Amino acid sequence: MNNFSYIRINKTKKIRYLKLVQKKGVYIVFLHGFMSDLEGKKPRTLLNFAKKHKLGFLALEYSGHGKSSGKFTNGNISKWTNETKLLINKHIKKNKIILVGSSMGAWISLNQFKFIKNQIIGFLGIGSAPEFLENLMWKKFSKKVKKEIIFKKIYNFEHGDYTYPITLQLIKDGRKNRVLNKKITSKINVTMIHGQKDEVVPISYSKKVLRIFKNAKKKLVIIKNGDHSLSSPRFLKLINKELKLIIS
């Protein structure tokens, strides 16, 4: 995928991002998941969707992800949230926004309501995983694993074909970013899409996200035989369909 750019956050950190400029129009902001990047099919599909519908587009790779600089083990929800806020402020400014958050990206999306609530006109979650660090990792770790994290400050968590380095500071920071106990009163369209066969994040998490929104027009879409990533052509077509309903 071309059109990548970099923004320097400070002397040691630069963030890779992808944008499609639309001076006065609505922007789609795509936020990827934990240890993911912008090389996958979802960002490409959403960028093409934005072009087709004459919308702006912005997506970034958080520090320690993809080709952004920084160590993954130094990152956390607070840092990745702030990097997202910075890119939005710089490139979208006051334009209206539809957030599209994949897995952890839905958590980062929910955090943006603290800063730009009045700009957000829609939110689409894909396999949403807010507070996954505490509920889907820490609480399920054995006493032995918890001790290792506390004393060694890190544990390499193996899940499927991937190894996730989970640091103590990441877990602690996650606790500072609780969102499932919040209330968001925005009158917007909120759609949660979740795979019926998601073995990473239970469908209950998408339901919990919908409960946060008190005045929104809410919708839960459960995709039959859908996995966590929902990146096959059929699933991406369904995501586009739901996104079109949000903007219409």
C-alpha positions as CSV (number, residue, x, y, z in Angstrom):
1,M,0.0,0.0,0.0
2,N,1.4,3.4,-1.0
3,N,0.7,6.9,0.4
4,F,2.4,6.2,3.8
5,S,3.9,9.2,5.6
6,Y,5.7,9.7,8.9
7,I,5.3,12.2,11.7
8,R,8.0,12.8,14.2
9,I,6.5,12.9,17.8
10,N,9.8,13.7,19.5
11,K,13.6,13.1,18.9
12,T,13.3,9.4,19.2
13,K,9.8,8.6,18.0
14,K,8.2,8.7,14.6
15,I,4.8,7.3,13.7
16,R,3.8,5.9,10.3
17,Y,0.4,6.8,9.0
18,L,-1.8,6.7,6.0
19,K,-4.1,9.6,5.0
20,L,-6.5,10.7,2.3
21,V,-7.2,14.4,2.5
22,Q,-10.8,15.7,2.4
23,K,-10.7,19.4,3.4
24,K,-14.3,19.8,4.5
25,G,-15.7,16.3,4.4
26,V,-16.2,13.4,6.9
27,Y,-13.1,11.3,7.8
28,I,-12.9,7.6,8.5
29,V,-10.3,7.0,11.2
30,F,-9.2,3.4,11.3
31,L,-7.5,2.1,14.5
32,H,-5.9,-1.3,14.3
33,G,-5.4,-4.0,16.9
34,F,-2.8,-5.2,19.4
35,M,0.5,-6.0,17.7
36,S,-1.1,-5.4,14.3
37,D,-0.2,-2.8,11.5
38,L,-1.5,-1.2,8.3
39,E,-0.3,-3.9,6.0
40,G,-3.5,-6.0,6.3
41,K,-6.6,-6.1,4.2
42,K,-8.9,-4.0,6.5
43,P,-7.0,-0.7,6.1
44,R,-6.7,-1.1,2.3
45,T,-10.4,-1.9,2.0
46,L,-11.4,1.1,4.2
47,L,-9.1,3.4,2.2
48,N,-10.7,2.3,-1.0
49,F,-14.2,2.8,0.6
50,A,-13.2,6.3,1.5
51,K,-12.0,7.1,-2.0
52,K,-15.2,5.7,-3.5
53,H,-17.5,7.7,-1.2
54,K,-15.3,10.9,-1.3
55,L,-14.4,10.7,2.4
56,G,-11.2,11.6,4.2
57,F,-9.2,8.7,5.7
58,L,-6.6,8.5,8.5
59,A,-4.9,5.4,10.0
60,L,-1.7,5.1,12.0
61,E,0.6,2.5,13.4
62,Y,1.0,3.1,17.1
63,S,4.6,3.3,18.4
64,G,6.2,-0.2,18.5
65,H,3.8,-1.4,15.8
66,G,4.5,-1.9,12.1
67,K,7.1,0.5,10.8
68,S,6.6,3.2,13.5
69,S,9.6,3.6,15.8
70,G,9.8,2.6,19.4
71,K,9.8,-0.7,21.3
72,F,6.5,-2.5,21.6
73,T,7.3,-3.3,25.2
74,N,7.5,0.4,26.0
75,G,4.0,1.1,24.7
76,N,0.7,1.1,26.4
77,I,-3.0,2.1,26.0
78,S,-2.3,5.7,27.2
79,K,0.6,6.2,24.8
80,W,-1.3,4.7,21.8
81,T,-4.4,6.8,22.7
82,N,-2.3,10.0,22.8
83,E,-0.6,9.3,19.5
84,T,-4.0,8.8,17.9
85,K,-5.2,12.1,19.4
86,L,-2.2,13.9,18.1
87,L,-2.6,12.6,14.5
88,I,-6.3,13.5,14.5
89,N,-5.6,17.0,15.8
90,K,-2.9,17.6,13.2
91,H,-4.5,16.1,10.1
92,I,-8.2,16.1,10.6
93,K,-8.5,19.2,12.8
94,K,-12.3,20.0,13.2
95,N,-13.8,17.8,10.5
96,K,-16.4,15.2,11.5
97,I,-15.1,11.6,12.1
98,I,-16.4,8.1,11.9
99,L,-14.2,5.8,14.1
100,V,-13.5,2.3,13.0
101,G,-11.7,0.3,15.7
102,S,-10.5,-3.3,15.2
103,S,-10.1,-5.3,18.4
104,M,-7.8,-3.2,20.7
105,G,-8.5,-0.3,18.2
106,A,-12.1,-0.2,19.6
107,W,-10.6,0.5,23.0
108,I,-8.4,3.3,21.6
109,S,-11.5,4.6,19.8
110,L,-13.6,4.8,23.0
111,N,-10.8,6.8,24.6
112,Q,-11.0,9.4,21.8
113,F,-14.5,10.4,23.1
114,K,-12.7,12.1,26.0
115,F,-11.1,14.5,23.5
116,I,-13.1,14.9,20.4
117,K,-16.6,13.8,21.3
118,N,-18.3,16.5,19.3
119,Q,-16.5,15.6,16.1
120,I,-17.4,11.9,16.2
121,I,-20.6,11.1,14.2
122,G,-20.3,7.3,14.1
123,F,-18.4,4.4,15.6
124,L,-17.9,0.9,14.1
125,G,-16.3,-1.8,16.2
126,I,-14.8,-5.0,14.7
127,G,-14.3,-7.7,17.3
128,S,-14.1,-5.0,19.9
129,A,-11.8,-5.7,22.9
130,P,-11.9,-2.9,25.5
131,E,-10.1,-3.8,28.8
132,F,-8.8,-7.1,27.3
133,L,-5.5,-6.8,29.2
134,E,-7.2,-7.2,32.5
135,N,-10.2,-9.4,31.7
136,L,-8.8,-11.7,28.9
137,M,-5.2,-11.8,30.0
138,W,-4.4,-11.0,33.6
139,K,-7.5,-12.5,35.2
140,K,-6.9,-15.7,33.2
141,F,-3.2,-16.0,33.9
142,S,-2.1,-18.6,36.5
143,K,-0.5,-17.6,39.8
144,K,2.9,-18.7,38.3
145,V,2.5,-16.4,35.3
146,K,1.4,-13.5,37.4
147,K,4.4,-13.9,39.6
148,E,6.7,-13.9,36.5
149,I,5.1,-10.7,35.3
150,I,5.5,-9.0,38.7
151,F,9.1,-10.1,39.3
152,K,10.5,-10.1,35.7
153,K,8.2,-7.3,34.5
154,I,7.4,-9.2,31.4
155,Y,5.9,-12.5,30.2
156,N,5.8,-13.9,26.6
157,F,2.2,-15.0,26.2
158,E,1.8,-17.5,23.4
159,H,-1.6,-17.6,21.7
160,G,-2.1,-19.5,18.5
161,D,0.8,-18.7,16.1
162,Y,1.7,-15.5,17.9
163,T,3.8,-14.5,21.0
164,Y,2.7,-11.4,22.8
165,P,5.3,-9.8,25.2
166,I,3.1,-8.6,28.1
167,T,4.7,-6.2,30.5
168,L,3.7,-5.2,34.0
169,Q,3.5,-1.5,33.0
170,L,1.1,-2.5,30.1
171,I,-1.2,-4.3,32.5
172,K,-1.1,-1.4,35.1
173,D,-1.7,1.2,32.4
174,G,-4.7,-0.8,31.1
175,R,-6.3,-0.4,34.6
176,K,-6.0,3.4,34.2
177,N,-7.9,3.2,30.9
178,R,-11.2,1.6,32.0
179,V,-14.0,2.4,29.7
180,L,-16.7,-0.2,30.3
181,N,-17.9,1.7,33.4
182,K,-18.3,5.0,31.4
183,K,-21.4,6.6,29.9
184,I,-21.3,8.2,26.5
185,T,-24.4,10.3,25.7
186,S,-23.6,11.2,22.0
187,K,-26.5,10.8,19.7
188,I,-24.6,8.9,17.0
189,N,-24.7,5.6,15.0
190,V,-22.8,2.9,16.8
191,T,-22.4,-0.6,15.2
192,M,-20.5,-3.5,16.6
193,I,-19.6,-6.3,14.3
194,H,-18.4,-9.6,15.8
195,G,-17.6,-13.0,14.4
196,Q,-19.7,-15.8,15.7
197,K,-16.6,-18.0,15.9
198,D,-14.3,-15.4,17.4
199,E,-12.0,-17.5,19.7
200,V,-10.0,-14.4,20.9
201,V,-12.6,-12.0,22.2
202,P,-16.2,-13.1,23.3
203,I,-19.2,-11.5,21.6
204,S,-20.1,-10.2,25.1
205,Y,-17.5,-7.5,24.7
206,S,-19.3,-5.9,21.7
207,K,-22.5,-6.0,23.8
208,K,-20.7,-4.3,26.7
209,V,-19.5,-1.5,24.3
210,L,-23.1,-0.9,23.2
211,R,-24.2,-0.5,26.8
212,I,-21.9,2.4,27.2
213,F,-23.8,4.5,24.7
214,K,-27.0,5.8,26.2
215,N,-28.5,7.8,23.4
216,A,-27.0,6.3,20.3
217,K,-28.7,4.4,17.5
218,K,-27.1,1.0,18.3
219,K,-26.7,-2.2,16.3
220,L,-25.0,-5.5,16.9
221,V,-24.1,-7.6,13.9
222,I,-23.0,-11.2,14.5
223,I,-21.3,-12.7,11.5
224,K,-22.0,-16.3,11.0
225,N,-18.8,-18.4,10.9
226,G,-16.8,-15.2,11.4
227,D,-13.4,-15.3,13.1
228,H,-11.7,-12.5,15.1
229,S,-10.0,-10.7,12.3
230,L,-12.9,-10.7,9.8
231,S,-10.5,-10.1,6.9
232,S,-11.8,-12.4,4.2
233,P,-13.4,-10.8,1.1
234,R,-16.9,-11.8,2.3
235,F,-16.5,-10.3,5.8
236,L,-14.9,-7.1,4.4
237,K,-17.9,-6.7,2.2
238,L,-20.1,-6.9,5.2
239,I,-18.0,-4.3,7.1
240,N,-18.3,-2.0,4.1
241,K,-22.0,-2.5,4.0
242,E,-22.4,-1.6,7.7
243,L,-20.1,1.4,7.3
244,K,-22.2,2.7,4.5
245,L,-25.3,2.5,6.7
246,I,-23.5,4.6,9.3
247,I,-22.7,7.4,6.9
248,S,-26.0,7.4,5.1
